[in-house]
């Protein structure tokens, strides 16, 4: 009896062992019991990526894609193939990674990982970006790719990172444009300098040297004024010198260049009031006998926040940077919205066409009507003939002591003459006596700068004629900042060109 019992228990144990063995399914691919083969392949590829075996990882992921086209890991496998090329580095691998990321965006545009793929495409060009004085192809490509990410996935958590990288890329591109514009300025090729610098300040307002670019822009216009004054005037009854300019056309062009220079200096004071060139711009406006604007408190706070967010590269970084291929982006702003749409660029030909248009009687910079003459009653009546110098001057109009007589002048029949009916408040006045009968001192020359400003001091230039004070526009949200607020917000740092030789 006991023998039968032992045999029974032995058979029962064998049956139980067999039953347990049959319940377990062995996977020959992973040698793991309960995992699916596509998941096993994906895990193996990720493990190879961690150990920098990128070729093994790509081969495993490609096997997964070809063997299990309906797997839930297809999207992650395609992204993993691109990541393996990206992590491997090198120009060839990065180019292949960009192709794979673009392919992923094409097949899976609505997945959250699509924004990540776009960010890595932009980072590929960011990593290959070179210094401003070298090839800027990758910088331009990086700018386009970061903009695409921000526009196509505005709700992505990667947008703040993309915006900061975009600011850094635009800092490098702006530095290149500034160097080109300064090159033309130093060689007195003013139309080309104006085109570069004006396009720069319109396109990249967050540039760390935007005030310097605006100052050189104003100086370029003043250079044009000086060259125009040196050109001979065409006179009727005499031998006409080569390259002469009609007096009326010359006056119009000088007025237009003065207006453009004033606009450049005004923008320094109203947009970049805490930067170094603000004091220089104020001195130049006073030298040009133009009103000096005051910045608003909002503009001071905005510019101060931009300047505080920048960091200056250390001396060691500057020394080592001479031996590096990639540019330094330390001075890029950390706040503010980067430029997302490029404005229309300006060319040197457009600058010359605007000057010719102003000389012909129209306004420069695309404006339709900018008159040279100004009258106190709001403009000349319609259908009136052009004023002539031999006409009787209206009552109360000033008459210069050295004005030529009509007989000696002998003007041309169709030549336009300036109207002396009223005076522009910003127009230079002749040296005539005031109401007290005392002769006024001669006005300061348009291109003359005070010695303190020429020496690089921060004190504003002193002129003989007191500039007209501009009334600050006060609204409920913006108020004009006083000088103490602006001075306390300034952050002193060294710039490129500290002394600009006056013309």
LINHU-V393467 format. One record per residue. OMEGA is omega in whole degrees, -180 to 180 (NA if undefined). NEAR is the number of other ideal C-beta (glycine too) atoms within 10 Angstrom. D_LAST is the distance of its C-alpha to the last C-alpha in whole Angstrom. Layout:
{{OMEGA & NEAR & D_LAST} {OMEGA & NEAR & D_LAST}}
//
This chain:
{{-180 & 5 & 127} {178 & 6 & 125} {178 & 7 & 124} {-180 & 8 & 123} {180 & 9 & 121} {178 & 10 & 119} {-180 & 10 & 119} {-180 & 10 & 118} {178 & 10 & 115} {177 & 10 & 114} {179 & 10 & 114} {179 & 10 & 112} {177 & 10 & 109} {179 & 10 & 109} {179 & 10 & 108} {178 & 10 & 106} {178 & 10 & 104} {-179 & 9 & 104} {179 & 9 & 102} {179 & 9 & 100} {-178 & 8 & 98} {-179 & 8 & 98} {-177 & 6 & 96} {-179 & 8 & 93} {179 & 7 & 91} {178 & 9 & 89} {-177 & 14 & 86} {-179 & 6 & 86} {-175 & 13 & 82} {-176 & 16 & 81} {178 & 9 & 85} {-169 & 11 & 84} {-164 & 9 & 87} {-175 & 9 & 85} {176 & 13 & 82} {-176 & 15 & 81} {-180 & 15 & 80} {176 & 20 & 76} {179 & 17 & 75} {179 & 17 & 77} {-180 & 23 & 74} {179 & 22 & 71} {178 & 15 & 72} {179 & 18 & 72} {179 & 26 & 69} {177 & 15 & 67} {177 & 13 & 69} {177 & 19 & 68} {-179 & 19 & 64} {-179 & 8 & 65} {176 & 9 & 66} {174 & 11 & 63} {-171 & 15 & 65} {179 & 20 & 63} {177 & 10 & 65} {180 & 16 & 68} {180 & 24 & 67} {179 & 23 & 66} {179 & 15 & 69} {179 & 25 & 71} {178 & 28 & 69} {174 & 16 & 69} {177 & 15 & 73} {-178 & 26 & 73} {-178 & 18 & 71} {-175 & 8 & 73} {-176 & 12 & 76} {-177 & 18 & 76} {-180 & 8 & 74} {-177 & 6 & 75} {177 & 18 & 74} {-180 & 11 & 72} {-178 & 19 & 70} {-178 & 18 & 69} {-180 & 15 & 65} {178 & 20 & 65} {178 & 21 & 66} {178 & 22 & 63} {178 & 22 & 61} {177 & 23 & 62} {178 & 26 & 62} {180 & 23 & 58} {180 & 24 & 58} {176 & 26 & 60} {-179 & 22 & 57} {-179 & 22 & 54} {-179 & 13 & 56} {177 & 17 & 56} {-175 & 12 & 53} {-176 & 10 & 51} {-180 & 9 & 49} {180 & 10 & 53} {179 & 16 & 54} {176 & 19 & 51} {177 & 12 & 51} {177 & 18 & 55} {179 & 25 & 55} {178 & 21 & 52} {-179 & 12 & 55} {178 & 21 & 57} {177 & 27 & 55} {178 & 13 & 54} {178 & 15 & 58} {179 & 26 & 59} {180 & 17 & 57} {-176 & 9 & 58} {-176 & 11 & 62} {-176 & 17 & 61} {-175 & 11 & 59} {179 & 5 & 60} {178 & 15 & 61} {-179 & 11 & 59} {179 & 15 & 58} {176 & 22 & 56} {177 & 21 & 53} {177 & 19 & 54} {179 & 25 & 54} {178 & 24 & 51} {-180 & 22 & 49} {174 & 23 & 50} {178 & 28 & 49} {180 & 27 & 45} {177 & 19 & 46} {179 & 22 & 47} {177 & 21 & 43} {-180 & 24 & 42} {-180 & 13 & 44} {-179 & 18 & 42} {-178 & 25 & 39} {-177 & 17 & 36} {-176 & 18 & 33} {-178 & 19 & 30} {179 & 11 & 29} {-177 & 12 & 33} {-177 & 11 & 35} {-179 & 21 & 34} {-178 & 12 & 37} {178 & 17 & 39} {179 & 25 & 37} {178 & 14 & 37} {178 & 19 & 40} {178 & 27 & 41} {180 & 25 & 38} {-177 & 12 & 41} {177 & 23 & 44} {177 & 30 & 43} {179 & 20 & 42} {178 & 15 & 45} {-178 & 26 & 47} {-178 & 21 & 46} {-174 & 11 & 46} {179 & 13 & 50} {-176 & 19 & 51} {-178 & 9 & 49} {-178 & 6 & 52} {177 & 18 & 53} {179 & 10 & 52} {-177 & 17 & 50} {178 & 17 & 47} {178 & 10 & 46} {179 & 15 & 46} {180 & 23 & 44} {179 & 19 & 41} {176 & 17 & 40} {179 & 22 & 40} {176 & 25 & 38} {-179 & 23 & 36} {178 & 23 & 36} {-180 & 29 & 35} {174 & 24 & 33} {180 & 25 & 31} {180 & 23 & 31} {180 & 20 & 30} {178 & 24 & 27} {177 & 25 & 26} {180 & 19 & 26} {179 & 21 & 24} {-180 & 24 & 21} {178 & 13 & 21} {179 & 18 & 21} {178 & 24 & 18} {177 & 19 & 16} {179 & 13 & 18} {-178 & 20 & 16} {-178 & 22 & 13} {178 & 11 & 13} {174 & 10 & 14} {171 & 13 & 11} {-167 & 15 & 14} {178 & 23 & 13} {178 & 20 & 16} {178 & 19 & 18} {180 & 27 & 16} {-179 & 30 & 17} {-179 & 23 & 20} {-174 & 27 & 21} {180 & 28 & 19} {176 & 24 & 20} {-179 & 19 & 24} {-176 & 27 & 24} {177 & 23 & 23} {-174 & 14 & 26} {-174 & 18 & 28} {-179 & 22 & 28} {179 & 19 & 28} {-179 & 21 & 29} {-174 & 24 & 27} {180 & 22 & 27} {-180 & 23 & 23} {178 & 23 & 22} {177 & 25 & 20} {179 & 23 & 18} {178 & 24 & 18} {179 & 26 & 17} {177 & 26 & 14} {176 & 28 & 13} {177 & 27 & 14} {178 & 27 & 12} {178 & 25 & 9} {176 & 29 & 10} {177 & 25 & 11} {174 & 26 & 7} {176 & 21 & 7} {178 & 25 & 10} {-179 & 23 & 9} {179 & 18 & 7} {179 & 13 & 9} {179 & 18 & 12} {-178 & 13 & 11} {180 & 8 & 11} {-179 & 13 & 15} {179 & 12 & 18} {178 & 13 & 20} {178 & 15 & 24} {-177 & 14 & 26} {155 & 10 & 30} {178 & 5 & 32} {176 & 7 & 30} {-177 & 5 & 29} {180 & 11 & 27} {180 & 11 & 24} {179 & 5 & 23} {-178 & 8 & 21} {-178 & 13 & 21} {176 & 15 & 20} {-177 & 15 & 22} {-179 & 15 & 21} {179 & 17 & 22} {178 & 20 & 21} {180 & 18 & 18} {180 & 17 & 18} {-180 & 26 & 20} {178 & 24 & 17} {178 & 19 & 14} {-179 & 20 & 17} {178 & 26 & 17} {177 & 25 & 14} {178 & 19 & 13} {-180 & 19 & 17} {177 & 24 & 16} {178 & 25 & 13} {179 & 21 & 16} {179 & 16 & 19} {180 & 24 & 17} {177 & 30 & 16} {-178 & 19 & 20} {176 & 19 & 21} {-176 & 30 & 20} {-177 & 23 & 22} {-179 & 17 & 25} {-178 & 18 & 26} {-173 & 27 & 25} {-177 & 26 & 25} {180 & 26 & 26} {-166 & 27 & 24} {-174 & 20 & 21} {-179 & 25 & 18} {180 & 24 & 20} {178 & 22 & 18} {180 & 27 & 15} {178 & 27 & 15} {179 & 22 & 17} {-179 & 25 & 14} {177 & 29 & 12} {177 & 25 & 14} {178 & 23 & 15} {178 & 24 & 12} {-179 & 25 & 12} {179 & 22 & 16} {179 & 20 & 17} {-179 & 16 & 21} {-178 & 18 & 21} {176 & 23 & 24} {178 & 21 & 26} {175 & 25 & 28} {178 & 20 & 31} {178 & 16 & 34} {179 & 13 & 35} {178 & 20 & 31} {-180 & 23 & 31} {180 & 15 & 34} {-179 & 18 & 33} {178 & 25 & 30} {178 & 19 & 32} {178 & 15 & 35} {-179 & 21 & 33} {179 & 19 & 31} {-179 & 14 & 34} {-180 & 15 & 36} {174 & 17 & 34} {-178 & 11 & 35} {-179 & 12 & 33} {179 & 14 & 34} {180 & 10 & 36} {179 & 8 & 35} {179 & 8 & 38} {179 & 12 & 37} {180 & 12 & 34} {180 & 10 & 36} {180 & 12 & 38} {178 & 15 & 36} {-178 & 7 & 35} {-179 & 6 & 38} {179 & 11 & 39} {-174 & 10 & 39} {-178 & 13 & 38} {174 & 21 & 35} {-180 & 18 & 35} {-176 & 19 & 35} {-175 & 16 & 35} {177 & 18 & 32} {-180 & 24 & 33} {178 & 21 & 34} {180 & 15 & 37} {-180 & 14 & 37} {-180 & 15 & 36} {177 & 11 & 37} {180 & 23 & 36} {-179 & 19 & 35} {-180 & 12 & 38} {-179 & 7 & 36} {173 & 12 & 33} {180 & 9 & 31} {-179 & 9 & 31} {179 & 14 & 28} {178 & 19 & 25} {179 & 14 & 24} {178 & 16 & 21} {178 & 11 & 24} {177 & 18 & 24} {-180 & 23 & 20} {178 & 13 & 20} {178 & 14 & 24} {178 & 22 & 22} {178 & 21 & 20} {178 & 13 & 22} {178 & 20 & 25} {179 & 24 & 22} {-179 & 21 & 22} {178 & 10 & 26} {176 & 14 & 26} {179 & 17 & 27} {176 & 18 & 25} {177 & 22 & 23} {174 & 16 & 24} {180 & 10 & 27} {-173 & 13 & 28} {-176 & 7 & 30} {172 & 7 & 29} {-176 & 16 & 26} {176 & 14 & 26} {-179 & 20 & 24} {176 & 19 & 26} {179 & 17 & 28} {-175 & 17 & 31} {-177 & 12 & 33} {176 & 8 & 36} {176 & 7 & 34} {-179 & 10 & 34} {178 & 16 & 35} {-180 & 7 & 39} {176 & 5 & 40} {177 & 5 & 41} {177 & 7 & 39} {180 & 7 & 38} {179 & 12 & 34} {-178 & 17 & 33} {-179 & 14 & 33} {-179 & 15 & 31} {176 & 12 & 35} {177 & 13 & 36} {-179 & 6 & 37} {177 & 14 & 35} {-179 & 12 & 37} {177 & 5 & 38} {-179 & 8 & 36} {-179 & 13 & 32} {179 & 12 & 30} {179 & 9 & 30} {-177 & 11 & 27} {-176 & 9 & 28} {-178 & 6 & 27} {180 & 13 & 27} {178 & 10 & 29} {180 & 9 & 33} {-178 & 12 & 34} {-179 & 7 & 36} {-177 & 6 & 33} {-179 & 15 & 31} {-177 & 12 & 33} {175 & 13 & 32} {-176 & 9 & 33} {-175 & 5 & 36} {-177 & 6 & 34} {178 & 14 & 30} {179 & 19 & 29} {179 & 17 & 28} {179 & 15 & 26} {-179 & 19 & 29} {-178 & 18 & 29} {-180 & 16 & 32} {-175 & 16 & 30} {173 & 14 & 26} {-180 & 13 & 24} {-180 & 9 & 24} {-177 & 16 & 20} {177 & 11 & 20} {-176 & 14 & 18} {175 & 13 & 21} {-178 & 13 & 22} {-179 & 12 & 23} {-178 & 11 & 26} {177 & 11 & 29} {-177 & 8 & 30} {-179 & 5 & 34} {-180 & 5 & 35} {-180 & 6 & 34} {-178 & 8 & 31} {179 & 10 & 28} {176 & 13 & 25} {-179 & 9 & 22} {180 & 11 & 19} {178 & 15 & 16} {179 & 19 & 13} {-176 & 14 & 10} {-176 & 18 & 9} {180 & 17 & 6} {180 & 15 & 7} {-179 & 23 & 9} {-178 & 19 & 12} {179 & 9 & 13} {179 & 15 & 15} {180 & 23 & 13} {179 & 15 & 11} {177 & 11 & 14} {180 & 11 & 15} {179 & 14 & 18} {-180 & 15 & 19} {-180 & 12 & 20} {-179 & 20 & 18} {179 & 22 & 15} {-180 & 14 & 17} {179 & 18 & 16} {179 & 11 & 18} {-179 & 14 & 19} {-179 & 9 & 21} {178 & 17 & 20} {180 & 12 & 23} {179 & 10 & 25} {-180 & 14 & 26} {-179 & 10 & 30} {178 & 14 & 31} {-177 & 11 & 33} {176 & 10 & 36} {-180 & 8 & 39} {-177 & 5 & 42} {-177 & 8 & 40} {174 & 14 & 37} {-179 & 14 & 36} {179 & 17 & 32} {178 & 21 & 32} {-177 & 12 & 31} {-179 & 8 & 29} {179 & 8 & 31} {180 & 16 & 32} {-178 & 21 & 29} {-180 & 14 & 29} {-178 & 10 & 32} {-175 & 19 & 31} {178 & 18 & 28} {-176 & 13 & 29} {173 & 9 & 27} {-175 & 12 & 26} {180 & 7 & 24} {-177 & 15 & 21} {-177 & 10 & 20} {-180 & 15 & 16} {-179 & 12 & 16} {174 & 10 & 12} {-177 & 19 & 9} {180 & 8 & 6} {-179 & 18 & 4} {NA & 18 & 0}}
//
